């Protein structure tokens, strides 16, 4: 929300839990988005919505709960947004829709782009595929633009020195998402751009950092872990293997942050 506030937006934070006092940057409305009535009330009077609410992984709760709450809250937000005639819906899809952890289906070529879809491998990723399907239909019915952001693994600045060095000796540790990540500040940038870009219909975008989490080159990584995956010609030695070209072109997305700027060597 800091990104939106810094760019002149009036922001209402809707959540079931209040942020820590130090993190409170704007008014809070407590609401449960699995309740349709509360969702409509929360969005009444808004110009647009950035919908990030979800159970964020498949191993936190029972699979049934993860799917039910994610799919239901997303339906409620989409339904309320179109009922209230909001001008834009930006929402968090996931890189997991692309086939993570790439155990069952390995990508034939890397970097992979939005065309490598759908390959959900968990109820969490299935809930996001369902969300993307709902977005297609709500956009078709209503004319409201929907922007789905397939976020890679979100990292905070403190993660760079604490976690990234521990992965360098073993490429298998982070193979599950083709060694991708996204700085939280760049994720916020993409959400703002999703509100502002000239988008019609429903579009989905991979949102990742410009580089991988590894110092090993992409050629070395693929040879060691995915020998059947071809590296696309012209791919940089440490360039992201989660292609962000579509987000660059359509949203103006330009990642500003890299772990390499924080970790020596």
N, C-alpha and C positions, 0 to 999 in steps of 0.2 A: 504493500500500500504506500510505502515511502516514495516509490517511483511515481505513482499517480499524484500524490500530494505535491511532489516537487515540480510536476508539470501542470499544476493549476487545477487539478480535479478536486471536486468535493466528494469525499469518500465516506461511505457508511460500511463499517465492518460487521458482517452478519456471521455469528458463530454460536455454538452452544456453550463455549468456554471463553471466559474473559482472558485477554492476554496479560502477561506480567505488567505491572505498572510502568516499568521502563520501556515497554514495547507499545504502550498505548499511544497511538499517533492520531486517532480519529474516533468519532463516536462509535459505540458498540451497540448493536441490537442483538439480544439473545433470541435465537430462533432455531428450530429443528427443521431442516430442509427435507426430511422424510415426511413431514406434515405439509400437505399441499396448502391448506389455509394459511399457515404461518409463512410459507414461501411467498404466496401472493402478497400478503401484508408487508413482508420485508422488501419486496421489489417495487411496491407501489410508489410512483413518483420518480423513479429512476430513469435516466437516459439509457444506460446500458448496464451490463453485469459482467463481472469477471468471476466465474464459478470455479473455485479451487477446492471446494469441500468434498472430501471422500475419505474412506479408509484407504491409506496410501500404499498398501502392499498386501500380498496374498497370504502372509504368514502371521498376521496379527490376531485374527479372529477366525471362526469357522468359515469355510468357503461359502456356505449358504448366506451367512450374515454379510460377508464382504460383497457378494454379488447383489443381494437384495438392497442393501443400504446405498451402494454406489449407483445402481441403476435407478432406484426410486427417487433419490435426491436429484439426480440429473434430469429425469423426466419432469419432476416438479418444477425445477428451475426453467427448463425449456418451455413447458406448458404455461407457466406464469409469465415468462418474458414475452411470449407471443400474445397471450391474452391481454397484457398491459401495453402491447405495441412498443416495446423497447426498440431502440435503434440498432443495438449490436449485442450479441452474446459471444463472449470469449470464455473458453472453458478448458480445463486440464484433461486432455487425453493422456496418452502414455507411449513411451518407446516400446513398452512390452507388447503392444499390438503387432509389432514387427516380427515376433518369433522368439524373443528372449526366453530362455537362456541359450537358444540355438543348439539344443541337444537333439531335438527331433528333426528339425529342418535347418540345414546350414545354408547361408546365403551363397548363391553361385558367384556373385561378384561383390566387391566392396570398393568404395562406400555404397551402402544400401540407401535407397531413397524411399519416398512415399509409395512407390509402386510395389514395394515388397510388403504386401498387406493383403488380407489379414491372416496372422498366424498366432492366435491367442493360445497360450500354454498354461493358463491358470484361470480361476474364476475372476480374479482381479482384472487380468487383461481382457477376459471375455466381457466384463462389465464395461470396459472402455470401448470395445468394438460395438457393443450395443449402443453406447452413447453416441458414437460416430454415425451409426445407422439412424438413430433418432434425430440427430442434428440434420442429416440430409433431408428427412421428411418434414421436420418442422420448418426448415428454411423453404422448402418447396411449397408448403401450405401457406406460409405467412408472408414470405418475402423478406423476413428479417435475416440479415447476414449472421452466420455462425462461423466462428474461428476456433478450431480445435488445435491445441498445442500439445504435441507429443513430446513432453519433457523427457530429457535424459536424466540420469541420476543427479539430483540437485546437491550441490556442495556449497558450504559456507567457507568464507576465507580461512577460518581456523582449521578446516580440514586439510588444507594443503600441506602444512608442515607436520601435522599429526598423523595423516593417513597415507598420503601419496608415496612417501619414501618406502613404506612397508610393502608396496606392491611390485617394486621394480625387479626383484630377483626371480619372480615367477609369473610369466604371462598368463597362466591359467587362472590366476586369482580373479582377474577382471575380464575374462573372455566373455562373460555372460551377456554383456551388452556392447560387444566389440570395442571395449576399452573407452567407452564414452562417459561424458559427464556434462553438467551445465552449472556455471556459477549462479548462485541465487539472484545476484544482481542482474545478470543477463536474462535470467528467466523472467524477472520483473519487467525488464525492458521489452521482452517479446509480448507480454500481456498488454502493456500500454500500446505497442504498435498494432496489436490485434484490434484494439478499439479504434485506431485511427486510419488504418490502411483501407484502400479502396477495394473492398471485397464484396462480392455478391454471392448468393447461394451459401453453400457450406464447403469450407476448405479446411484441410488438416495439414499441419506443418511439423516436421521434425525440428526440435529445438535443442541444440547441443552446442558445446564449446567448439572452437575452431580447431582444437587439437585433441589428441588422445591423452589418457592418463599415464602413458608409458614413455620412457626414454628410448626403448627399443624401436626400431623402424617398423613401419607397417608391413614391409616385405618380410622382416624377421618374425613378426607376430603371427602373420597368416601362415607362414611356413611351419611354425612351431605348433600351432593350435588348430588352424583350419586349412590344411594343405590343399583341400579341394576348392577353396574359394580364390577366385582370380582377383588380383589387385588391378583396378581400372587404370589405364595409362594416364599419366599426368598427375596422379595422386601424390601429394607431398609426403615426405618421409614420416612425419608425425601428424599429418592432417587428419581431422576427424573421419572415422569410418561410418558415421551416421550423417548422411549428406544433408547439409543445410542450405543448399542452393535455392530451393523453392522459397524458403523463408527469407533469404537475402533478397530475392527478386520481388516477391509479392508484398512482404511486410517491411522491407528495408532493414531487416535484422542484421546487426553487425556485432558479434560478441566482442566485448572489451576486455575480458578477464581470462587469464590463464594461470594455472598452478605453477607454471615454469617461472613466472615472475616472482614467486614467493619462496621457491625452494632452490637453494644454491646447487650448482653442479650439473 
